[in-house]
Amino acid sequence: MTPERPTDDKSEQTAATRARTGQPRPAAAARETIPSDPQPLAEDIERTRQQLGDSVEAPAAKVDVGAQARSKAAEMKTRVAGAAGTAADRITAKAADLRHQLPGKTSGLTKTVAAGRAKARQITPAPAQQAAARGARTVRQRPGEYAAAAAVVLLLIGWGLGRMGRR
C-alpha cells in the first residue's frame, strides 16, 4: 500500500483514490482531456518526435568523428573565405590609394631624371657625347644585329662565370 500524500485540491485526491482502487474516471472528466480537434494533438506528437530525435542524434553526433571533421572543415573554409575576402578588399583599397599617389611620385622622378641628364651632359666631354649619339643612331638603324651581338656577349659572360664557379 502506498502512503497518501496530503493535497489541498479535492480533485487531485479523488483522482489519486480512483487510481489506487482501479475505479474508472467519470465520462465528463474523460471528455475534458480528449481534444475535439486532432490538429493540436498531431502537432504535439510531431514536436515530441522531433525532441526525441534530437535527443538521440546528439550523442551519436558526438561519437561520429568523420562528421565532426567535415563540420570543422566547413567552418574553417567559411572563415578562410571571409578572411580572403577581407584581404582582397584591403589590397584593392591599397592599390587604389597607390594609383592616386603614383602620378605625383612619377612627376618627381621624371624631374630628378631630367636633372641627372642635364648634369651628365655638363660633365661629359663633347667628343664622348658625339660618339654616344652616333652609337645610338647606329643601333636604332640595325636593332636586330645589335640585339644578336648583345645576346652572344651575354652568353659568353654566362659561360665564363659558369666555368669560374666549377673551379
N, C-alpha and C positions, 0 to 999 in steps of 0.2 A: 504494500500500500504506500502511496506517495504522500508526503506531507503537504498539507494545504498551505497555500501562500495567501496572506491577507491582502485583500484588494478593496478599494473603495467603490469600484464600479460594479454594480449588480449584474450587468450583462456579462462581464468577464467571469464572474463567479458562476453564473448559470452555464456558460459555455464550458467552463472547466469541469463542472459537475457532470454535464452531459457526456463530455469526453471520457471521464472516468467510468461512468456507468454504462457507456455504449448507447445512450439514447440518441436518436436521430434529431437533427435540428428541425425546428418548425419550418413550414413551407415559406412563410413570409421572409424569414432570415435568408433562406436559400435564394429567393428571388432577388434580394438586395445585392448579393455577391455576384450573381451572374449578369454580365452586361448585356443590354439589349442589342448593342451594335458590336459586331465581331471585329470591326476595323481596329479599334484601340487595343484589343486583345492580341490581334495579329502583329501589330506594331511592337507591343511589349515583348512578345515571343521573339521577334526578329532582333530587338535590342539585346535581349538575353543571350541569344545565339551569338551575336557579334561579340559581346563581352566574353563569353566562354571561349570563342575562337581566339580572341586577343590574348586571353589568359594562357591558352595552350601554346600559342605561337611565340610568346615572349621567351620562355625557357629554351624552346627549340632554336630560336634565332641566336641566343647567347652561345649555344653549342656549335652552330654552323660557322666554322672558321672561313670557309670559302665565301659565304655571303657577306661576312664582316669585311673581308679583304676587298671584295667588289665594292661594297659601300664606301669604304675608306678611299679606294682608288677614285671613285666617282666624286667624292668630296674634294680630294686633292686636285683632280682635274678641273673642277669648278674654281677652286682657289687659284690655281695656276693661270687659268684663262682670265680671271679677274685681274690678277697681277700683270699679266701680259698686256691686257687692255689698258691698264693704268700706265704701264711703261710706254706703250705706244703713244698714248695721249701726251705724256711728258716729252717724249722725243719729238713729236710733231710740234708741240709748243716751242721747244727749244730751237728746232730748225727754223720755224717762222721768225723767232726772235733774232737768230743769226742772219737770216736772209735780210732782215731790215737793217742790221748793223753792217752788213757786207759792203754796200756802196760807200759808206763813209770811210771804212778801212781801206778799200781799194783805191780810193782817190788819194788818200795819204800815201799809200805805197807807190802809186804812179808818180806822185810829186817827188818822192825820195829817189826813185829810179832815174827820173829826168835830171835831178840834181847830180846824181852819180855819173851819168853820161857826160854832162857838161864838165864836171871836174876831170873825167878821164880824157876828154878832148883837150882840155887845157894842158894837162901834163904829158900827153903823148906827142912825140915829135911829128912834124908834118910828113916826112918820108914814111914813117910807120903807118900813119893814118891812110896815106895813099896806097900803100901795099895791101893794107887790110881791105880797103874799098875795092881794089882790083880783084883780090881773092874772093870776096863776097859776090862780085859780079860774075866771075867765072863759075862759081858753084851754082848760082841761080841759072846760068845758061845750060849747064850739064849736070843736073842734080843726080841722075841715075849713076853716072860714072863715079862721082864722088861718094855717093852712098855705098857703092860696092867697095871702093877703096877703104872707106871707114870701117866696113864690116870685116875686111881682111885684116886691117890693123888691129881691131878688137879681138879677132880670132887668134892672131899671133900673140897678143899680150896675154890672153887667157891660157894659151898653150904654154907660154913661158912661165907663168905663175904656177901652173899645174906641175911642171917639171921641177920647179924650185921646192914645191911642197913635198915632193916624194923623197927628197934627199935627206 
